[in-house]
């Protein structure tokens, strides 16, 4: 059974720092991997999606990498800002479930960027 | 701008009530999902639907049912609400059968059962 883990559970950094959030998964047979952001009491906002054949995706100050063989993904945030404070979740779409792409989520990393 | 809309942000219901949570998407997506989110447990899939009138159980379907009569609308039904169903409920949708399909989420419904 696929399990997704995010470490650390919480992270606090000063404004301007570059940071890396980690996501690991136990079964490397995945369809894709998606990173989300969740603000308190709100829904999820999609940040980046990486297909299983890709190694990385970039959007603005965000860069997500995928290493299927080691079961790992990282989300790199450059020049962090207080507005980046949120919970970040990764989710994998399991291979074989591609038509429906039922995502399996990690429990998230709560990021606080201090001004 | 793509949109998944959940009918309520906050709901308070009494134990034993029948509760309907509604979700509408405007992206012509085939797939729709209902998750619940609890502290320490993350998001868990309750039910999903890959077409009109089609549904499949997720990981925690007990105490819930769903309805999908139209492609854009997916309803979650709590037949007899219980206090352990107090949670944040999240609806999502996605295109079917593509590696680059993203899942889009609604704003969430915070349900409290008293």
Interface residues (C-beta under 8 A of the other chain):
Chain A: X31 X32 X34 X36 X41 X42 X43 X44 X45 X46 X49 X51 X52 X53 X89 X91 X98 X99 X100 X101 X102 X103 X105 X106 X107 X108
Chain B: X4 X6 X31 X33 X35 X40 X41 X42 X43 X45 X48 X50 X56 X58 X88 X90 X92 X94 X96 X97 X98 X99 X100 X101 X102 X103 X104 X105 X106 X107 X108 X110
